[in-house]
Amino acid sequence: MVQSIQRPAVLVRQHRKVLAWLAFGLTLLVVVATVLSYRGALLNSQANATARLTLQLEGLVNALDKYRLLTPLLARRPDLLTIFSSTHDDDDMETALQGMARIGGMSDAVDIRLTFLNGLQLSTFSSRQEGEVSSDPEILKRPDIVQALEGRLGRWLRHGSEGRIYVFSFAARIDGQIAGVVSVHVDLSGTEQIWALSPQPILATKQGRVLLTNQTAWLNAQMDGHTDHAHPWTLEKRPSLFGPLLIDVRSRNGAHDVAGDYVAARRTEHVLGWTFYALEPLRRPVMTAATALVISSLISGLVLGALSVEFNRQQMQLRQRRKDLATSQWLERRVRDRTRELRQTQEGLIHSAKLAAIGQMSMVLSHEYNQPLSAIRSYADNAQLLFSAGRYAQGQDNLSRIGKLVDRLANLSKTLKTFARKPGVDLKSVSVDLVLDESVMLMQPQARKVGATLEVVREASQLLVTAGHTRLEQVLINLIANALDAIAEQDSETRGAAGRVRIRVARDGDNGIIEISDNGPGIEPALRAEIFEPFVTSKGHGVGLGLGLPIASNLVSGFGGSLSLVDPADDEMKTTFRITLPLANDG
C-alpha cells in the first residue's frame, strides 16, 4: 500500500526533473538566440552607420583640406604681403585685392580677411564690399588668430547669422617677422545640406558640444556627460555589452520625432579636432531580437507543452490516490511554518520593545540630567567665589538653587517611567511661567555655547494648565534643545543672522499655547508629515535617534493636549512647534 502510494510521487519527481532540465535548456537556447540576433542586428546597424559616416566624412574632409592648403599659400603671396608692408601704394593694394577676389571666387570661399597686428581687419572678398575695413583690438584674442600668431595653422568655427563658418588662419611674414594674419572663411551650409539628404542623424562634436548636424534642433546640444539645462535636447553616450556604442537622445520639451536610442558609429578627425557620429535607430535591433525571442519562445513552449500533456496523462490515474495524503501533509507543514513564524514574530516584538525602552531612557537621561548637572556645577563654582569674597547671602542663595536642582533630578528619576503608565495620571494645575523659567535657566548654557539667544514672549501671564510639572519641563527642554541643535548645525553666514530661539506663551480660548520657534535651517518638506514618527530625525547621521519628538508628543497627549508642527508666524523663523494644553480650572 505504501509502495503503491510512493510510486506516483517518484514518477512526478522524475517528470518534473525532466521538465525542469528541458525548460532550463530551452530557456538557455532562447536567451542565446535572442542575444545573438540582437548582437548581429547591432553590428549590422553599426556597419550601415559606419559606411554612411565614411562617405559623408570623406566629402567634408576633402572640401576643408583644400582651404587648409590654400591659407598658407595665400599668406606667402608677394602681392598680399605688399598690403601688410608699410611701403605699399594704392595701386599695389588694389591689384592685391582683385587677386584675392579672383581666388576667393574660384575656391568658393565666403571671405578672405587680413588681420593687422593693431587689430585692424580688411575684408578682401565677401558678400560685403571689397576692401571693407573694421577695427577691433579684441580680434587678436580669437582662437584661430592666437594659433596663427604662435606659428600654427589656426582653426575656428564661427556661428553667425549667415550660418556656421569654418575659419583657417595663417601668419604672413615679412623678413621673418609676423606682419599679420590671413584668414579664409568657409561656409559649411553646403555640408549640412548634403547631410540633410541622409535619412538618419549625422553630427559632429567638439568638447562634447554638437557643432554640425542634419538635425537642426540638436545644434549646440551637449554630449559626453555634460549638462546644458538651457538646451531642449540632451545626447548621452552609454556603452553596450555587445560592442557598439549607444546614444540616448532625449527632449525636454516633449518632442518625440527624433528622440530615442541610437546605435552609433564614431570617428575622430584629429586634424579638425572633431568627433563625428552617424546614428541608426536602436529599435531595429530591438525588433529583430524581439522577433527572435517570440519565435524561439513559441517553439520552446510547444515542446514543453506537448511533453507536459504526455506526463499529465500518465499521472492522472494516480493523482486522486495521492490527493488526501498530500493535503494532510500540506496542512501539517503549514501549521508548523505558521507556528514558527508566530514565535519568531513574538521574539522580534519583545526585542524591539526592549530597544525602544533603552532608546527612550537614553534620550531622557541625555536631555534631562546633563543640563541640571551643568547648572549645579556653575552654581557651585559661583558659590565658592561668593564665599571667598565674603558675600555669604548670595552664596547661600546659590546653595539653595543647587538644592532645588538636586530635588529636580530626584523627580526626574521618578518620571522616567512615564511611558510605562497610562497617559493622563498624576495631572495637576501647573504654572507655565514657572516651568518656562526653569527650562530657560537650564538651557542658557547650551544657548551661549552655540551663540544663540533665548527669547520669551509672554502674551498671557499667570497661565495655569493641566499637566505634570516635571514632564512639561521635559517637553520644553527637549524642544528647546532641538532648536539649539538645529541652529548649531547651520553657520552664521548661511543663516544670515544670529541664532534665535523664541518661546511664546499665549491663551486661546480654553487652551494655553506654548510655541517654540527657531531661525535654523528648517525641516525638509518630505519629513514634515512623519516628523513625530519614531526614528525619524532631521539631524545629521549619528547625531539624533529620532525619539525625542515622539516622546514629547506622547507626554503632551498624556496631558490631554497636542504637539504639532505649524508654519511660523514670523518670516525670520524657519520652524515652529506648538504645544496646546487645556487650562486648569483655577487658571
Secondary structure as the mmCIF struct_conf table of DSSP 4:
data_model
#
loop_
_struct_conf.conf_type_id
_struct_conf.id
_struct_conf.beg_label_comp_id
_struct_conf.beg_label_asym_id
_struct_conf.beg_label_seq_id
_struct_conf.end_label_comp_id
_struct_conf.end_label_asym_id
_struct_conf.end_label_seq_id
HELX_RH_AL_P HELX_RH_AL_P1 VAL A 2 ALA A 75
TURN_TY1_P TURN_TY1_P1 ARG A 76 ARG A 76
HELX_RH_AL_P HELX_RH_AL_P2 PRO A 78 PHE A 84
BEND BEND1 SER A 85 SER A 85
TURN_TY1_P TURN_TY1_P2 SER A 86 THR A 87
HELX_RH_AL_P HELX_RH_AL_P3 ASP A 90 SER A 107
TURN_TY1_P TURN_TY1_P3 ASP A 108 ASP A 108
BEND BEND2 VAL A 110 VAL A 110
STRN STRN1 ASP A 111 PHE A 116
TURN_TY1_P TURN_TY1_P4 LEU A 117 ASN A 118
BEND BEND3 GLY A 119 GLY A 119
STRN STRN2 LEU A 120 PHE A 125
BEND BEND4 SER A 126 ARG A 128
TURN_TY1_P TURN_TY1_P5 GLU A 130 GLY A 131
STRN STRN3 GLU A 132 SER A 135
HELX_RH_3T_P HELX_RH_3T_P1 PRO A 137 LYS A 141
BEND BEND5 ARG A 142 ARG A 142
HELX_RH_AL_P HELX_RH_AL_P4 PRO A 143 LEU A 149
TURN_TY1_P TURN_TY1_P6 GLU A 150 GLY A 151
BEND BEND6 ARG A 152 ARG A 152
STRN STRN4 GLY A 154 GLY A 160
TURN_TY1_P TURN_TY1_P7 SER A 161 GLU A 162
STRN STRN5 GLY A 163 ILE A 174
TURN_TY1_P TURN_TY1_P8 ASP A 175 GLY A 176
STRN STRN6 GLN A 177 ASP A 187
HELX_RH_AL_P HELX_RH_AL_P5 SER A 189 ALA A 196
TURN_TY1_P TURN_TY1_P9 LEU A 197 LEU A 197
BEND BEND7 SER A 198 GLN A 200
STRN STRN7 ILE A 202 LYS A 206
TURN_TY1_P TURN_TY1_P10 GLN A 207 GLY A 208
STRN STRN8 ARG A 209 THR A 213
BEND BEND8 ASN A 214 ASN A 214
HELX_RH_3T_P HELX_RH_3T_P2 THR A 216 TRP A 218
TURN_TY1_P TURN_TY1_P11 LEU A 219 ASN A 220
STRN STRN9 GLN A 222 GLN A 222
TURN_TY1_P TURN_TY1_P12 ASP A 224 GLY A 225
TURN_TY1_P TURN_TY1_P13 HIS A 229 ALA A 230
BEND BEND9 HIS A 231 PRO A 232
STRN STRN10 TRP A 233 ARG A 238
TURN_TY1_P TURN_TY1_P14 LEU A 241 PHE A 242
BEND BEND10 GLY A 243 PRO A 244
STRN STRN11 LEU A 245 SER A 251
TURN_TY1_P TURN_TY1_P15 ARG A 252 ASN A 253
BEND BEND11 ASP A 257 VAL A 258
STRN STRN12 GLY A 260 GLU A 269
TURN_TY1_P TURN_TY1_P16 HIS A 270 GLY A 273
STRN STRN13 TRP A 274 PRO A 281
TURN_TY1_P TURN_TY1_P17 LEU A 282 LEU A 282
HELX_RH_AL_P HELX_RH_AL_P6 ARG A 283 SER A 388
TURN_TY1_P TURN_TY1_P18 ALA A 389 GLY A 390
HELX_RH_AL_P HELX_RH_AL_P7 TYR A 392 THR A 415
TURN_TY1_P TURN_TY1_P19 LEU A 416 LYS A 417
HELX_RH_3T_P HELX_RH_3T_P3 THR A 418 ALA A 420
BEND BEND12 ARG A 421 ARG A 421
TURN_TY1_P TURN_TY1_P20 PRO A 423 GLY A 424
BEND BEND13 ASP A 426 ASP A 426
STRN STRN14 LYS A 428 SER A 431
HELX_RH_AL_P HELX_RH_AL_P8 VAL A 432 VAL A 450
TURN_TY1_P TURN_TY1_P21 GLY A 451 GLY A 451
STRN STRN15 ALA A 452 ARG A 458
BEND BEND14 GLU A 459 GLN A 462
STRN STRN16 LEU A 464 ALA A 467
HELX_RH_AL_P HELX_RH_AL_P9 HIS A 469 ALA A 488
TURN_TY1_P TURN_TY1_P22 GLU A 489 GLU A 489
BEND BEND15 GLN A 490 GLN A 490
HELX_RH_AL_P HELX_RH_AL_P10 SER A 492 ARG A 495
BEND BEND16 ALA A 497 ALA A 497
STRN STRN17 GLY A 499 ASP A 508
TURN_TY1_P TURN_TY1_P23 GLY A 509 ASP A 510
STRN STRN18 ASN A 511 ASP A 518
BEND BEND17 GLY A 520 PRO A 521
HELX_RH_AL_P HELX_RH_AL_P11 PRO A 525 ARG A 528
TURN_TY1_P TURN_TY1_P24 ALA A 529 PHE A 532
BEND BEND18 GLU A 533 GLU A 533
TURN_TY1_P TURN_TY1_P25 PRO A 534 PHE A 535
BEND BEND19 SER A 538 LYS A 539
HELX_LH_PP_P HELX_LH_PP_P1 GLY A 540 GLY A 540
TURN_TY1_P TURN_TY1_P26 HIS A 541 VAL A 543
BEND BEND20 GLY A 546 GLY A 546
HELX_RH_AL_P HELX_RH_AL_P12 GLY A 548 GLY A 558
TURN_TY1_P TURN_TY1_P27 PHE A 559 GLY A 560
STRN STRN19 SER A 562 VAL A 566
BEND BEND21 ALA A 569 ASP A 570
TURN_TY1_P TURN_TY1_P28 ASP A 571 GLU A 572
STRN STRN20 THR A 575 PRO A 582
STRN STRN21 LEU A 583 LEU A 583
HELX_LH_PP_P HELX_LH_PP_P2 ALA A 584 ALA A 584
TURN_TY1_P TURN_TY1_P29 ASN A 585 ASP A 586
#
